[in-house]
C-alpha cells in the first residue's frame, strides 16, 4: 500500500518561496508519473504540475509556469515542488499524487494515490 506525506507548506509573503516535499512509502514509484495538485476553499482540485517517471518530462499549469519547478528523486522516493515568486492566488492545500497507467496528466482522476495535503498561504 502506497502512502504519500506532503511537507514544507507554511506562510509566506508575496514574492517569497517555498519548497514542498512528498515522501512516498509502501513501494517503489520509479515506473509512475507523479504530480502536484492544489485546492482552495470552495474550488475544484486544480492541476499544478506533473513529471514523468524519471523526471525528464515536466508539465505545468499556465498559472505557475516559470515560477514553479517539479522534480523527483526516485532513490529517495521523494517528489518536490519548488515554488518561487509566490502570489496570493497560490494559496491552497497542495497535494502530491501518483499517476495510474492511463489518463490525462491534467485530470485528478488519472492519479491513483494521494497524500493528505499541506497548506500554503501567501499573503501580501
RODO-2510 file (C-alpha; in nm, 4 decimals, decimal comma):
residues 124
     n   res          X          Y          Z
     1     x     0,0000     0,0000     0,0000
     2     x     0,1437     0,3339    -0,1086
     3     x     0,1336     0,6258     0,1322
     4     x     0,2238     0,9837     0,0471
     5     x     0,3029     1,2548     0,3003
     6     x     0,3463     1,6164     0,1995
     7     x     0,5508     1,8680     0,3941
     8     x     0,7021     2,2115     0,3518
     9     x     0,3889     2,4216     0,3440
    10     x     0,3534     2,7328     0,5511
    11     x     0,3065     3,1064     0,5468
    12     x     0,4979     3,3261     0,3086
    13     x     0,4737     3,6782     0,1744
    14     x     0,4021     3,7611    -0,1857
    15     x     0,7172     3,7063    -0,3882
    16     x     0,8575     3,4536    -0,1452
    17     x     0,9468     3,0908    -0,1958
    18     x     0,8595     2,7532    -0,0531
    19     x     0,9739     2,4034    -0,1328
    20     x     0,7198     2,1282    -0,0906
    21     x     0,8244     1,7699    -0,0408
    22     x     0,6303     1,4482    -0,0798
    23     x     0,7631     1,1350     0,0832
    24     x     0,6368     0,8062    -0,0527
    25     x     0,6358     0,4734     0,1243
    26     x     0,4994     0,1296     0,0558
    27     x     0,6916     0,0525    -0,2592
    28     x     0,8999     0,1919    -0,5396
    29     x     0,7320     0,4516    -0,7598
    30     x     1,0007     0,4505    -1,0272
    31     x     0,7601     0,3431    -1,3003
    32     x     0,4961     0,6069    -1,2331
    33     x     0,4487     0,9655    -1,3267
    34     x     0,3705     1,1970    -1,0387
    35     x     0,2047     1,5297    -0,9935
    36     x     0,1038     1,8144    -0,7699
    37     x    -0,2484     1,9484    -0,7379
    38     x    -0,3943     2,2214    -0,5223
    39     x    -0,7339     2,3045    -0,3844
    40     x    -0,8565     2,6303    -0,2379
    41     x    -1,1746     2,6523    -0,0271
    42     x    -1,4849     2,6306    -0,2433
    43     x    -1,2901     2,5428    -0,5561
    44     x    -1,2204     2,2289    -0,7537
    45     x    -0,8924     2,0478    -0,7219
    46     x    -0,6585     2,2100    -0,9727
    47     x    -0,3658     2,0682    -1,1648
    48     x    -0,0353     2,2355    -1,0835
    49     x     0,2486     2,0276    -1,2265
    50     x     0,3449     1,6763    -1,3255
    51     x     0,6551     1,4850    -1,4227
    52     x     0,7315     1,1583    -1,5924
    53     x     0,8625     0,8522    -1,4133
    54     x     1,2244     0,9636    -1,4462
    55     x     1,1608     1,3368    -1,4183
    56     x     1,2762     1,4088    -1,7726
    57     x     0,9386     1,5360    -1,8882
    58     x     0,7545     1,8033    -1,6952
    59     x     0,4205     1,9728    -1,7413
    60     x     0,2900     2,2858    -1,5717
    61     x    -0,0310     2,4751    -1,5398
    62     x    -0,0147     2,8074    -1,7199
    63     x    -0,0698     2,9886    -1,3919
    64     x     0,2523     2,8540    -1,2397
    65     x     0,4776     2,8022    -1,5398
    66     x     0,8057     2,9843    -1,4956
    67     x     0,7565     3,0124    -1,1191
    68     x     0,7252     2,6507    -1,0023
    69     x     0,9588     2,3589    -1,0662
    70     x     0,8664     1,9956    -1,0178
    71     x     1,1344     1,7343    -0,9606
    72     x     1,1762     1,3900    -0,8141
    73     x     1,4392     1,1728    -0,6541
    74     x     1,3474     0,8115    -0,7114
    75     x     1,6336     0,6818    -0,4983
    76     x     1,4729     0,8582    -0,2016
    77     x     1,1115     0,8071    -0,3091
    78     x     1,0622     1,1824    -0,2989
    79     x     0,8743     1,4338    -0,5098
    80     x     0,9381     1,8066    -0,4832
    81     x     0,7765     2,1306    -0,5851
    82     x     0,9921     2,4404    -0,5729
    83     x     0,7652     2,7437    -0,5642
    84     x     0,9124     3,0850    -0,6345
    85     x     0,7569     3,4273    -0,6840
    86     x     0,4523     3,3194    -0,4887
    87     x     0,1265     3,5077    -0,5253
    88     x    -0,1819     3,5234    -0,3018
    89     x    -0,3721     3,3210    -0,5621
    90     x    -0,1322     3,0334    -0,4952
    91     x    -0,2903     2,9936    -0,1516
    92     x    -0,4337     2,6430    -0,1282
    93     x    -0,3823     2,2985     0,0107
    94     x    -0,1245     2,1247    -0,2057
    95     x    -0,1443     1,7528    -0,2726
    96     x     0,1050     1,5173    -0,4264
    97     x    -0,0220     1,2252    -0,6278
    98     x     0,0901     0,9179    -0,8174
    99     x    -0,0464     0,8562    -1,1639
   100     x    -0,2236     0,5483    -1,2780
   101     x    -0,1444     0,3730    -1,6028
   102     x    -0,3509     0,5969    -1,8273
   103     x    -0,5424     0,9203    -1,8475
   104     x    -0,4675     1,2881    -1,8805
   105     x    -0,1909     1,4340    -1,6679
   106     x    -0,4245     1,7279    -1,6057
   107     x    -0,7042     1,5240    -1,4517
   108     x    -0,7184     1,4176    -1,0857
   109     x    -0,8989     1,1019    -1,1963
   110     x    -0,5793     0,9852    -1,3681
   111     x    -0,3979     0,9554    -1,0348
   112     x    -0,4306     0,6552    -0,8076
   113     x    -0,2627     0,7636    -0,4836
   114     x    -0,2905     1,0902    -0,2924
   115     x    -0,1352     1,2483     0,0110
   116     x    -0,3283     1,4381     0,2766
   117     x    -0,2029     1,7760     0,1629
   118     x    -0,0008     2,0622     0,3030
   119     x    -0,1293     2,4163     0,3448
   120     x     0,0351     2,7007     0,1577
   121     x    -0,0719     3,0534     0,2470
   122     x     0,0620     3,3537     0,0592
   123     x    -0,0110     3,6966     0,1996
   124     x     0,0625     4,0494     0,0901
***
